[in-house]
Structure formats: C-alpha cells, structure tokens
C-alpha cells in the first residue's frame, strides 16, 4: 500500500491525482466509459478523464444526466455514487466506491485531485472520502454489487467495524489493514475492485 504519511489532505490528493496516473503503463482493459458494453481484454488504453467542467467546489447535485467516468453507468440507478474535483475545476462523478478507487489511481495527470466524496454505506449520505473508512471486502458472490464488488465506505470507523462483525462471508480482522483510508488506495488495491478496467501490474 502507498505511504503518504505527513501529507495534508490537499497534498495527499495532489499526490494521488498526479503520481498514480504517472505510474500507469501498458494497456488498460475494459470498456470505454459510456459504451454500455461489458469488460473485454482488448479495449484501447486510456486514462479516465473528468466529465464535468467549472466546478469551483463540490459536491455537485447528482441528476439523471450524470454518468460514471469509469464505467458509464447512471449515478441515480445504483447506491453508492461519489465525486472527485480537480484543482483546475474539472470534476468526475462515479457510480460506486470501486469506480472511485479506479478513477483515483488512473485519472488525468493534468491537474491534481483536491476533493473527493463517497456514499456512506450505513446512512446513504454523501461523505468526505478523504476522511472515510473503507472496508475491503473481497467476496464477490456475497456482496451482490452491480459492478462485481465494492469496498464499503463509512464516515465513522465504529460503523465500519460493526459491518465487519456482521459480515459472515469472510473472516476479516479490522486491525489487519481491512479498514483503510483513501490514502491507502493504490493500483494494487483498486485492482481488487476494478481489475479489468485498470492496467496489469
């Protein structure tokens, strides 16, 4: 996992927005956003681009017109959408925490990400993703998520631990890097959730 100790929130997101994108090499796999297709191994390489312009600050209000910058799915159809804003006012909406992870590690390198939000799995509220606690579940069959599997974000760590205590599909230890912050998200971690939409490591 990446180590960003000592960076403030904006510094952290700046590193994530530029450093992670710069590390991408080879072909990205998966359908292009908005194509409506299924994942394939021969899609052209690309880096995920912002889908909104002129966002001075967020979060923006989500409508039926917003789609995911990673998978192209509509945001109002599913639970768990999120947003990211770049320093230059460009922004992206994502339909799930897994897509948020994918965008974070493979978005445009032109401008660092300065803000991010995700949906609290317990309350359904939009929360600051830089302060969120993400539970790294991996059992796709038990999760029953639209895109295969997603991490579970919570505003409060206590709620994340409570979720783990009730999650019977896997024996996961909350003290063993199973609950992480956004600063822990790197290509390897994002690949757990959107591997077919990210480069081979």
N, C-alpha and C positions, 0 to 999 in steps of 0.2 A: 504494500500500500504506500501511496505517496506520503511524504512527510513535509508538511507546510507549517511546522511549529514556529511560532514567533511572528507570523504574518498577521496583520489586522484583517478585518473582513474584506475590505476592498482590495487589499494586497493579495489575499488568498484567491479571490475570484479573478483578479488580473492574471495570476499565475495559471489558474485553471483555464482561463479563456485563451491565453496565448501559448503557454508551454505545452499543454496537452495536445493542442492542434498541431503544433510544430513537430511533434513526435510521430505523427501518423505517416506511415509509408505503405507502399503496396496497394492492392486493390481493396476497396470497401465492397462488402457484399450486401445484397438486399435490394428491395425495390426502391425506386426513387420516391420521395415524398409526394403524395397526391396521385400516384399512379393507380392506386386501387388494386394492385396485384399482390401476389404472395412472394415471400422471400425466395430468392434464387441465388446461385453461386456465381453467376456470370453477369451481373449488373455492372454498369460502369462505375469507376471510382469517383467519389465525390466527398466533399466536406459539407456538413449541414450548415445551411445559411439562415440568417434571420428572416422572418416572414412579416414583420411589422416595421414601420418607419416612424420617426418623430415621437418616440416615447420618452418624454422628459423624466418621468418616474413612473413606477408601477405600483401595484399591479393594474393591468387594464381589465375592464369588464369583459368577460367572455360572452360571445354571441354564437349563433349557429354558423356564422361565416368563418369562425376561426378553425383552423386545422392544425394538426401536429406537424412541426417542422421535420420530424424524424420519420414517422410512418404514414402521414397524410390522413389519419382518421380524424373525424369531427370531435371537437372537445366536449360538446354538450351531450354526446351519446353515452359516455362512459364516466365512471367515478375515478377521480384521481388526477385531474389535469394540473399543469404547472406553467410557469413562465420564467423567462430569463431576459434581462435587459443588458445590452452592451453599453459601454461608455459613450459611444457615438450616437446613442439614441435609437439604434436598431434593436429589435427585440424578437423573441421567438416564443411561441406557445407550444406546449407539448401535452399529449393526452394522458400521460402516466408517469410515475416516478422512474420507471425503466427507461423511457424515452428521454426524460430529463437527464439521466446519467449519460446516455448515448450522446446527446447534444453537447453536454458539458465537456466531454473528452474529445469530441470531433467537430466542433463548430468552427466558424470562420476565424482565422487568426488575425483579421484586420483590426479588431477592437476588443479589449478585454471585457469579460462579463463582470458587471458591478452589482447586480441584484438578481435574486432568484427566489421563486416561491413554489410551493408544492401543496398538495391537499392532505390535511391530517386524516389518517385512516380511521381514527376514532370519531372525530367530530364532523368531518366533512368541510371544515373551514380551511381557507387558504392561509398558509403559514409561511414565515420566512424560512426558506430552505437552508440558509446558511446556519440557522440555529436548530434545525430539525434533527431528530434521531431516527435513522433509517435502520429497520430490522431486515437483515439479509437472509430471508428465507430462500430456499432453493428447490423445494418440491413442487414441480410444475403441475402435477396431477391434483395435488391437494389445494393449490392456490386458485385454480379456475379463473385466471385473469384473461382479459381479451387478447393480450399480446403474448401469452405463454406464462409469464411470471413477472412480478414486480416486487421491489423492496417495499416495506411498509413504513411510511413516514409518520412520525408523531412529534408534536410540539414539546411534550413532556416525556422525559426518559422513563418515568414511572409507568406511563401508558404503554410504552414500548416493551418494558419488562413484563407487564401484565399480559400483553398479547403473546409474548413468548411462552409464558407459563400456561397459556391455554392452547398453544399450537402443538398438536399431538402428532403431526406428520413427520416431524424431525426432532431429534434430541439436540437442541441448541442451547449453548451456555451464554447467557447475557454478558458474562465477564470475559468472553473469548473472542472479542472483535466481531461479534454478531450484530451489535448495535453500534453504528458508526455515524459520524458527521459527514457533511458534504466534502470536507477537506480530505476524506479518505478515498474519494472516488477517483479511480484511475482507469486506464484502458482494460486492465485485467478484471476489475470489479464490474465495470459496465458491461463487459462481455458475458457475464453470467446472465444478464437480463436481455441484452440485445446483441448477442454474438453474431448473428447473421447480418447485422447492419453495421458492423464495425470491422476494422482491418484485422487480419491474422496477426498474432503477436510474434 
